[in-house]
């Protein structure tokens, strides 16, 4: 190929990519944890725009082109090797983007809506919204920055997870004993009526470990010997006596939704 042909092809590539194309972080991969919301009938640009508009509440998306499915992610893996192989998906992290779509670009309304401008490596500024606040119908612990809602209609794990996501929340993640003890205190105070609630933990068959929905290991900061874990399968429930216990994913329990505030 001569120099003129090479320049011509580069120009075509530039025109096709343009300034507002999505930079795919990892094609054929998906981050299956901490999916705060699933949006349907979205193009790849629109999916990325939806994430940018959410600011710090969305760090990445899983995009499935075949069904125009957009999964909003509240966390990202520490390393891309932690992603799950799924050829139908593209994993798109916001830090990989060099462009900002028009609805997210900084304007005069950014500061007036409690946002702030962040500059990408391309020099473009865009508006990042500040962290959300706890809704008035949720319970809130200021020391833990933990915001949760009790759902008293029993449901299995998948139904409970989908219900929380429909509220722009997630099944509650309890990363340390402080969270478990806080819920015990809530029960003592009369704010929790049941002894057991479904929360957002499940057995990761691929890794052979218990994980929260945000991708973190459940027993990294919690002593498993103080909990009631009998089988390496199923999902996790908070329990007043044992702290955490394993149950079948088909069990129907009342559950706790958490509004992520970071």
N, C-alpha and C positions, 0 to 999 in steps of 0.2 A: 504494500500500500504506500503511495507517495504522500508527501507532506500535505498537499492540497486536499486529498481525499480524507486524510486524518482530521484536518481542521474542519472539513465539511461535516464529518460524522460527529465531532465534538459539539459543533454548533447545533446539529439536530438533537443531540442528547440534551443540551442545555435548554432548547426550546421545549422538548417533551417533558423534562423534569420541572422546569420553571422555578419560580421563587417560592411557590406555595405548595410544594409536594411534601408528602409525608416520608420521613426517614424511618424505615423499618429497622428496628434494633436487632431482631432475630426472626427470620422467616422459618415457618414450620415448627414453631415452638409456642408454648402457652404457660403463663403463670397461674396455676389453679387456685391460689389462695387469696383471701381478702378481696373478693369480688363484691363491691358495695352495691352495684346496680348493673343490670343487663338491659341494654337498649336494642330494639329490633328495627329493621329497615333503615340502616344507616350505612352510608358510604364510608370509605376509609378516611377521607378528609373530614367528613362530618363527625365521625367517631373521635378523631384527634381533637377537633374543635370543641366537642363536648367536654373532653378532658381538660383542655386548656381553660375553659370557662369555669371549671370547678376549682381552679387554683390548687392549693395545698391538699385538698381533699382527693385529688386524682394525680397519681404519680406515673401511671402507665395504663395501657389498655391492651386487651386481647381482641384481635379483630379476625372474624371469620367471614371471608369474602363470599363463600358459597351460599351463605344464608343471610348476608348483610347483618351479622350479629356483632354487637359492640359491648365488651365487658369492661366496666370501669373498675380500676384497681386502686386500692388505698395503700398498697405497699409494693415494694419491688424486691427481687432476690438480691442477696449479697453478691452473688456471682451468677453469670448467665448459665453456667453449667447446672444450676439448680432448676432451670426451666424444664417443663415436661415436653417431650417430643409429641407434636400433633401437627401433621402436615396440612391440616385444614385451617390452621391459625397463623397469624403473624403477631408477634409480641412487639409493641411499640412503646418505648419509654419516653417520657417527656424530655428528659435530659438529652436525648439524641436529636431532638428537633432543632433545626436551624431557621425555621420559619414559624410565624405566628399568623393564624387566620384572622380575618378582619374583625370578627366579633369579639376576639380576645385582646386586640391591640390596645395599648394605653390610649386613653383620651381624657377629656376634662372630667368625665364622670368617675374615673378610677379612684381618685382620692376621696371623692364625695361618697363613695359606696364602701369606704373602709378598705380599699385595696392598696396595693403598692406596685411600682413598676420593677420588673426584673429584666435585665439585659441578657440576651442570648449571645453566643459566640459570634453570630452573624452581625451583631450590632443592633438588631431589632429589639425594641422594648415591648413588653406586654404586661397586662394587668393580672396580678396574682391576688386573689381574694384572701382575706384573713380567715383564720380558723373559725368554723361555725360555733354557735353557742348551743347550750343544752335546751331543748324545747321545754316549755313550762309543764307539759304533762309527763315528763320523764323525771326520775329521781337523779340527784347529782351529788357526787362527792368531790369537793374542791381539792382536798389533799391528793386524791388519786386521779383527778381530772376525768372521772368516770361517770358517764351519763347513760342510764338504762331505763327501759320500759318493761313492765310486767305484762305478758299476754296470757290471759287466763283460759283461753280456749286451747285445749290439748291438741297437739299435732305431732306428726313424726318429724324426723330431722330435716328432710328435704322440704317439706311444707313449711316448717318453722323458718328455715333459712330463706326461702322465697318470700315469706311474709315480711320478715325483717328488711330484706332488700327492697321490697315495695314501699317501705317507710324511709328509704334512704339511710338505712341502718344495717347492722349485721347481727347475727347471733353473738351474744356477749362473749368477749375474750377476757379471761381472768389470768393474767400473766404471772402473778405472784400470790403468796399466801395473804398479803394485805387485802387483796380483792376478795378472796374467799372469806376472810374474817369480817370484812365490811358487810358482805351479804348476810352473814350470821347475825351481825348487829342489826341489820335491817329487819330480819325476821323477829328478833327480840323486841324491836321497836314497833312491831305490828305492820310493817310495810310489805312484808312477804308472808302470805298465808299458808303456803305449801312448804313441805320439807324438802322438796326436790324440784329442780327446774332444768330443762334442756339448755345447754350453752354451746358455744361454737368451737367444739373440739372434736376431732375424729382420728381414727387410725389411718395412717398413710401406708398403704400396702406396698407401694413402690420402694419407699425408704425404710419400711419396717419400724416406724416410730409414730408416737402420738404427736399430733400437731394442732395448733390453733388455726382458725381460718385465716389469720394474717400471715401464716407460714412459719411462725416460730414454734419451737419444740415446747410441748406442754410441761414436761418435767425437767426442763433446763434450770428453772428457778423454784420448782415445787418438789418437795420430797415425796416420791411416789409411795414410799412405805407408810405414809400417813394418810393415804387415800385408799379407796377400795377398787383396785384394778385387778380383775380376775381373768380377763381374756385380752389378748392383743387383737381386737376387732371391734367394730361398732363405733359408737360415738360417746361423748362425755356429757354427764349431767352434774350440776352443782348439787350437793347434798349437805344438809345442815350438820350431820354427825361426822361424815367421812370427808367432807370438803369436796372431793371429786370422785366420781365413780363411772365405770363403763356400763353402757346399756346398749341394747340393740337399736339400730337406726330406724327400725320400724315401730319401736315403742312410742306411744303418744303421751306427751307430757306438756304441762304449761311451760312457757319458755321466756327467756330474757333477751330482748333486743338492745343493742348498744349503739348509740350515736357517737361516731368517732369524732373527737374534737381536736385532732392533731394531724 
